[in-house]
Amino acid sequence: MSDIIILAIESSCDETACAVLKNDSTVLSNIVNSQVDFHKQYGGVIPESASRMHVENISKVIDAAIKAANIEYQDIDAVAYTQGPGLIGSLHVGVVAAKTLAWTIDKPLIPVNHIYGHIMANQIDSEKLLYPLLALVVSGGHSELIYFSDEQTYKIYGKTTDDAVGEAFDKVGRIMDIPYPGGVEIDKLSKFGQPKYELTEPKAQGEFNFSFSGLKSSVLQLVQRENKAGRSVDNADLAASFQQVAIDQLVRKSEELIKELPIKQFVLAGGVAANSRLRSEINRFKELYPDIVFAYPQMKYCSDNAAMIGAAAFPLYRASKFGTLKDGANPSHKKLF
């Protein structure tokens, strides 16, 4: 059986990325052009600027991925791209680039859901995922517990009722006046502090749902109260306090569902999967539940990248779930596949 090679494009937010994968999980190249240094000065992503920079970089990134993979364009069997969810302008750049390339080399298109890509990042340079599987998706836009009874069947058991956990990290980062992205900086700061501040954890409606908006408000109220009283806030202690409450909620709801569902594997997915406390808790689960395989992506595959889109494209390729040149970006894309 000959090798299957898929080129994948990711442009859902502020990373312009292209990767080439072979046979499900072997990464031949993974090029990421990040805009984080530009957006950092504004404390968050500026959508119009992000899409403009995607236009400037997309062709160079694709060429670099082909060169790094040491292949020719005609060696590609399919072109995958992130269809959504994401920023409409950013997504559109990747969609147009993918359709243009697929039409030029006469290869099929594979539209991929960005969240499904984050889940499949666990399969990169690793063993194939085991089913039934439970995924905890944690990112700037999503906080969900998704159960897969098999590779093509899933059900969402829990989700955030307000802010996503990554969004809460970034908003708390702004309250603390620390650099963007807040999630990364809070994780770093927490290592130098203790969870000394009492913060309120909101109770979400729904057995396995999450809520983070009230926790963010609790941080804001604490900072305002301490400042009004003329007391300084120790950012390291506040980071440790916030992170403990936020991550413990994710861990507790996950464990409740682990006990309830028949699963062979549990995986983390999304940018917050890089959080050190969350990864530590998953390592603890390995000892508590030895019959279940626990996994999280390599650090370089937690943030947005095209390798994860390529990994997600392979099961779609085998199922002949191809797109057409009429397909467009879908910024509120809800179906995983």
C-alpha positions as CSV (number, residue, x, y, z in Angstrom):
1,M,0.0,0.0,0.0
2,S,1.4,3.4,-1.0
3,D,1.9,6.3,1.3
4,I,-0.8,8.9,1.7
5,I,0.4,12.4,1.9
6,I,-1.8,15.3,3.0
7,L,-0.9,19.0,3.0
8,A,-2.9,21.0,5.6
9,I,-3.5,24.7,6.1
10,E,-4.5,26.4,9.4
11,S,-5.4,30.1,9.6
12,S,-8.3,30.3,12.1
13,C,-6.9,33.0,14.3
14,D,-3.4,34.6,14.4
15,E,-1.1,31.7,13.2
16,T,-0.5,31.2,9.5
17,A,0.5,27.5,9.3
18,C,1.0,24.7,6.8
19,A,2.1,21.1,7.4
20,V,2.7,18.0,5.4
21,L,1.8,14.6,7.0
22,K,2.2,11.1,5.8
23,N,0.1,8.1,6.8
24,D,-2.0,9.6,9.7
25,S,0.7,10.7,12.2
26,T,4.1,11.2,10.6
27,V,4.9,14.9,10.3
28,L,7.1,15.7,7.3
29,S,7.0,19.4,8.0
30,N,5.1,21.8,10.2
31,I,5.6,25.5,9.6
32,V,4.0,28.1,11.8
33,N,4.2,31.9,11.4
34,S,2.9,33.4,14.6
35,Q,1.5,36.9,14.9
36,V,1.6,36.9,18.7
37,D,4.3,39.6,19.0
38,F,2.2,42.0,16.9
39,H,-1.1,41.4,18.8
40,K,0.7,41.5,22.2
41,Q,0.9,45.3,22.0
42,Y,-2.9,45.5,21.9
43,G,-3.6,42.9,24.6
44,G,-5.4,40.6,22.2
45,V,-6.0,39.6,18.5
46,I,-7.0,42.4,16.1
47,P,-9.1,40.5,13.5
48,E,-8.5,42.8,10.5
49,S,-4.8,42.9,11.1
50,A,-4.7,39.1,11.5
51,S,-6.3,38.5,8.2
52,R,-4.1,41.0,6.4
53,M,-1.0,39.3,7.8
54,H,-2.3,35.9,6.7
55,V,-2.6,37.2,3.2
56,E,1.0,38.4,3.3
57,N,2.4,35.1,4.7
58,I,0.2,32.2,3.4
59,S,2.1,31.6,0.1
60,K,5.5,31.7,1.8
61,V,4.4,29.3,4.5
62,I,3.0,26.8,2.1
63,D,6.2,26.9,0.0
64,A,8.3,26.5,3.1
65,A,6.3,23.4,4.2
66,I,6.7,21.8,0.8
67,K,10.4,22.5,0.8
68,A,10.9,21.2,4.4
69,A,9.0,18.0,3.6
70,N,11.3,17.4,0.7
71,I,8.4,16.7,-1.7
72,E,6.9,18.1,-4.9
73,Y,3.4,19.5,-5.1
74,Q,2.3,16.6,-7.2
75,D,3.2,14.2,-4.4
76,I,0.3,15.5,-2.4
77,D,-2.8,13.2,-2.3
78,A,-5.2,15.8,-0.7
79,V,-5.3,19.3,0.6
80,A,-6.9,19.9,4.0
81,Y,-7.8,23.2,5.6
82,T,-9.5,24.7,8.7
83,Q,-13.0,25.5,7.7
84,G,-14.0,26.8,11.2
85,P,-14.6,27.8,13.9
86,G,-12.5,30.9,14.0
87,L,-12.2,34.5,12.7
88,I,-14.0,34.8,9.4
89,G,-11.3,36.9,7.7
90,S,-8.5,34.7,8.9
91,L,-10.4,31.5,7.9
92,H,-11.1,32.9,4.4
93,V,-7.5,33.3,3.6
94,G,-6.7,29.7,4.4
95,V,-9.8,28.5,2.5
96,V,-8.9,30.4,-0.7
97,A,-5.3,29.2,-0.5
98,A,-6.4,25.6,-0.1
99,K,-9.0,25.7,-2.9
100,T,-6.5,27.4,-5.2
101,L,-3.8,24.8,-4.5
102,A,-6.2,21.8,-4.8
103,W,-7.6,23.1,-8.1
104,T,-4.1,23.7,-9.5
105,I,-2.8,20.2,-8.7
106,D,-6.2,18.5,-9.3
107,K,-6.4,16.9,-5.8
108,P,-9.3,16.6,-3.4
109,L,-10.1,19.1,-0.7
110,I,-10.8,18.1,3.0
111,P,-12.5,20.8,5.2
112,V,-11.6,20.2,8.8
113,N,-13.2,21.4,12.0
114,H,-10.5,23.3,14.1
115,I,-11.6,21.6,17.4
116,Y,-11.5,18.1,15.8
117,G,-7.9,19.1,14.8
118,H,-7.0,19.8,18.4
119,I,-8.3,16.4,19.5
120,M,-6.4,14.6,16.8
121,A,-3.2,16.4,17.7
122,N,-2.9,13.6,20.3
123,Q,-2.2,11.1,17.5
124,I,0.7,13.0,16.0
125,D,4.0,11.1,16.2
126,S,2.1,8.7,18.5
127,E,-0.1,5.6,18.6
128,K,-3.6,5.7,17.1
129,L,-6.3,6.9,19.5
130,L,-8.3,4.2,21.3
131,Y,-12.1,4.2,21.4
132,P,-14.3,4.7,23.3
133,L,-12.5,8.0,24.1
134,L,-13.3,11.1,26.2
135,A,-11.7,14.4,25.2
136,L,-11.4,17.5,27.3
137,V,-11.2,20.4,24.9
138,V,-9.8,23.6,26.5
139,S,-9.0,26.7,24.5
140,G,-9.6,30.4,24.2
141,G,-13.0,29.7,22.6
142,H,-14.0,26.3,23.8
143,S,-14.4,24.2,27.0
144,E,-16.1,20.9,26.3
145,L,-16.2,17.3,27.3
146,I,-16.7,15.2,24.2
147,Y,-17.3,11.5,24.2
148,F,-16.4,9.4,21.1
149,S,-18.0,5.9,21.1
150,D,-16.0,5.3,17.9
151,E,-14.0,7.2,15.3
152,Q,-17.1,8.6,13.6
153,T,-19.6,9.0,16.5
154,Y,-19.5,11.6,19.2
155,K,-21.6,13.3,21.9
156,I,-20.9,16.5,23.8
157,Y,-21.5,15.8,27.5
158,G,-20.3,19.1,29.0
159,K,-19.5,22.6,27.9
160,T,-19.0,26.1,29.3
161,T,-22.1,28.1,30.0
162,D,-20.3,31.4,29.6
163,D,-16.6,32.1,29.1
164,A,-14.2,29.4,27.8
165,V,-11.4,28.6,30.2
166,G,-8.7,30.1,27.9
167,E,-10.8,33.3,27.5
168,A,-11.0,33.5,31.3
169,F,-7.2,33.1,31.6
170,D,-6.7,36.0,29.1
171,K,-9.2,38.2,30.8
172,V,-7.7,37.6,34.2
173,G,-4.3,38.4,32.7
174,R,-5.6,41.8,31.7
175,I,-7.0,42.4,35.1
176,M,-3.6,41.6,36.6
177,D,-2.0,43.8,33.9
178,I,0.4,41.1,32.7
179,P,1.4,40.5,29.1
180,Y,-0.7,38.8,26.5
181,P,-1.4,35.9,26.1
182,G,-2.6,35.8,29.7
183,G,-2.8,32.0,29.9
184,V,0.9,31.4,29.3
185,E,1.9,34.2,31.7
186,I,-0.4,33.1,34.5
187,D,1.0,29.6,34.3
188,K,4.5,30.9,34.6
189,L,3.7,33.3,37.5
190,S,1.8,30.6,39.4
191,K,5.1,28.6,39.9
192,F,6.4,31.5,42.1
193,G,3.2,31.9,44.2
194,Q,0.9,30.1,46.6
195,P,-3.0,29.9,46.2
196,K,-3.5,32.2,49.2
197,Y,-6.5,34.2,47.8
198,E,-10.0,32.9,48.3
199,L,-11.9,33.0,45.0
200,T,-15.4,32.0,44.3
201,E,-16.0,29.1,41.9
202,P,-19.3,29.6,40.1
203,K,-21.7,26.6,39.8
204,A,-22.7,25.9,36.2
205,Q,-26.1,24.6,35.3
206,G,-25.8,21.1,34.0
207,E,-24.0,18.1,35.6
208,F,-20.9,18.3,33.5
209,N,-20.9,21.9,32.3
210,F,-18.3,24.6,33.2
211,S,-18.5,28.2,34.2
212,F,-15.7,30.7,34.4
213,S,-17.2,34.1,34.1
214,G,-18.0,34.4,37.9
215,L,-14.4,33.3,38.7
216,K,-13.1,36.1,36.5
217,S,-15.4,38.5,38.3
218,S,-14.2,37.2,41.7
219,V,-10.6,38.1,40.7
220,L,-11.6,41.6,39.6
221,Q,-13.5,42.2,42.8
222,L,-10.5,41.0,44.9
223,V,-8.1,43.3,43.1
224,Q,-10.4,46.3,43.4
225,R,-11.0,45.6,47.1
226,E,-7.3,45.2,47.9
227,N,-6.4,48.4,45.9
228,K,-9.2,50.4,47.7
229,A,-7.8,49.2,51.0
230,G,-4.3,50.4,50.0
231,R,-2.9,46.8,49.9
232,S,-0.8,45.5,47.1
233,V,-1.8,42.3,45.3
234,D,0.8,39.6,44.9
235,N,0.4,38.6,41.2
236,A,2.2,35.3,41.7
237,D,-0.2,34.3,44.5
238,L,-3.2,35.6,42.6
239,A,-2.0,33.6,39.5
240,A,-1.7,30.4,41.6
241,S,-5.1,31.0,43.3
242,F,-6.9,31.6,40.0
243,Q,-5.2,28.7,38.2
244,Q,-6.0,26.3,41.0
245,V,-9.7,27.1,41.0
246,A,-10.0,27.1,37.2
247,I,-8.1,23.9,36.6
248,D,-9.7,22.1,39.5
249,Q,-13.1,22.6,38.0
250,L,-12.0,21.1,34.7
251,V,-10.4,18.1,36.5
252,R,-13.4,17.5,38.8
253,K,-15.9,17.4,36.0
254,S,-13.7,15.3,33.9
255,E,-13.2,12.7,36.7
256,E,-16.9,12.6,37.3
257,L,-17.5,11.6,33.6
258,I,-14.5,9.2,33.6
259,K,-16.2,7.3,36.4
260,E,-19.5,7.2,34.5
261,L,-18.6,6.3,30.9
262,P,-16.8,3.3,29.5
263,I,-13.6,4.7,28.0
264,K,-10.3,3.3,26.9
265,Q,-8.6,6.7,26.5
266,F,-8.8,10.2,27.8
267,V,-7.1,13.1,26.0
268,L,-6.5,16.8,26.5
269,A,-7.0,19.1,23.5
270,G,-6.5,22.8,22.8
271,G,-4.2,25.6,23.8
272,V,-4.9,25.2,27.6
273,A,-3.7,21.6,27.3
274,A,-0.2,23.1,27.6
275,N,-1.0,24.3,31.2
276,S,1.4,22.7,33.6
277,R,-1.1,22.2,36.4
278,L,-3.6,20.5,34.1
279,R,-1.0,18.2,32.7
280,S,0.1,17.3,36.2
281,E,-3.4,16.4,37.1
282,I,-3.7,14.1,34.1
283,N,-0.5,12.4,35.2
284,R,-2.1,11.8,38.5
285,F,-5.1,10.2,36.8
286,K,-2.7,7.7,35.2
287,E,-2.0,6.2,38.6
288,L,-5.7,6.3,39.7
289,Y,-7.1,4.7,36.6
290,P,-4.4,2.3,35.2
291,D,-6.8,0.7,32.7
292,I,-7.3,4.0,30.9
293,V,-4.7,5.6,28.6
294,F,-4.3,9.3,29.4
295,A,-2.6,11.6,26.9
296,Y,-2.0,15.2,25.9
297,P,-0.3,16.6,22.8
298,Q,3.3,17.5,22.6
299,M,3.6,21.2,23.6
300,K,4.3,22.3,20.1
301,Y,0.9,20.8,19.0
302,C,-1.2,22.4,21.7
303,S,-1.3,25.9,20.2
304,D,-2.7,26.4,16.7
305,N,-0.8,24.5,14.0
306,A,-1.5,22.8,10.7
307,A,-0.1,19.4,11.7
308,M,-3.2,18.8,13.8
309,I,-5.4,19.7,10.9
310,G,-3.6,17.2,8.8
311,A,-4.0,14.5,11.5
312,A,-7.7,15.1,11.6
313,A,-7.9,14.9,7.8
314,F,-6.8,11.3,7.5
315,P,-9.9,9.7,8.9
316,L,-12.0,12.0,6.7
317,Y,-9.9,11.0,3.7
318,R,-10.5,7.3,4.4
319,A,-14.2,8.0,4.7
320,S,-14.2,10.0,1.5
321,K,-15.5,13.1,3.2
322,F,-14.2,15.6,0.7
323,G,-15.2,19.2,0.1
324,T,-15.9,21.1,-3.0
325,L,-14.7,24.4,-4.5
326,K,-18.0,25.9,-3.5
327,D,-17.3,25.4,0.2
328,G,-16.5,28.5,2.2
329,A,-15.3,29.4,5.7
330,N,-17.7,28.6,8.6
331,P,-16.7,30.8,11.6
332,S,-19.3,29.2,13.9
333,H,-18.6,25.6,12.7
334,K,-20.3,23.3,15.3
335,K,-20.1,19.8,13.8
336,L,-16.8,18.0,14.3
337,F,-17.2,16.1,11.0
